[in-house]
Amino acid sequence: MSSWFELLTDNFDALASGFWVTLRLVGASFAVAVVVGTLVAALRIAPSVWLQRLGGVYVETFRNVPLFILLIIAYSGLRRAGVPIGPWTAGIASLGLYTAAYVAEVLRSGVFAVSRGQIEASLSLGFGYPQTLRRIVLPQAVRTVISPLGSLTIAMIKNSAIVGAALAINDLVKEARIIGSRTFETDAAFFWAAVGYLLLTVAATVAFRQLERRYAISR
């Protein structure tokens, strides 16, 4: 076990760099997922049947296509089509759009928890549908789905390992692979990479629990 600690100390800078890249990847992808997921959720509950179907097509498509295939399409497929896209952009877009489908469904469930009377009252007062969503519905919906959003964030952190492996981004997975191939201590290298992912998931869990507690107090 002492050799594993030596591997950590000798390669701490590389692992720390991979940890930072993973954190940036997850943060950027989460922002994409929240923005796109909110828009798709709005389509799913729109008064227009066609808008609802459009949102449904998005959700069913991205929920039923494996993330790895989305990564290959976003990177290799677009590059062959002449679109100048790099692995970083492809990774963020794929992971963000993939997770957005789940965010949309979580937000939609939160919208259903909002009293229908509040929505009807807002519309009767002259608020338009977008304004009602922005000021009345979504603020309440988000507060009711903090825990599911936290679970999605944890899943995104773990899914980011697929992004790194598929597109060779210098995240924890790639750094662990490089260290393992150089030192012939693959098990130890990936053990410390696992510790890095564990730190990220635990931090996300604590952060979302704090949000839940603040919400409970505000109520």
Secondary structure, DSSP 4 states (H G I P E B T S, - for coil): -HHHHHHHHHTHHHHHHHHHHHHHHHHHHHHHHHHHHHHHHHHHT-S-HHHHHHHHHHHHHHHHS-HHHHHHIIIIIHHHTT----HHHHHHHHHHHHHHHHHHHHHHHHHHTS-HHHHHHHHHTT--HHHHIIIIIHHHHHHHTHHHHHHHHHHHHHHHHHHHHHHT-SSHHHHHHHHHHHHS-HHHHHHHHHHHHHHHHHHHHHHHHHHHHHHHHH-
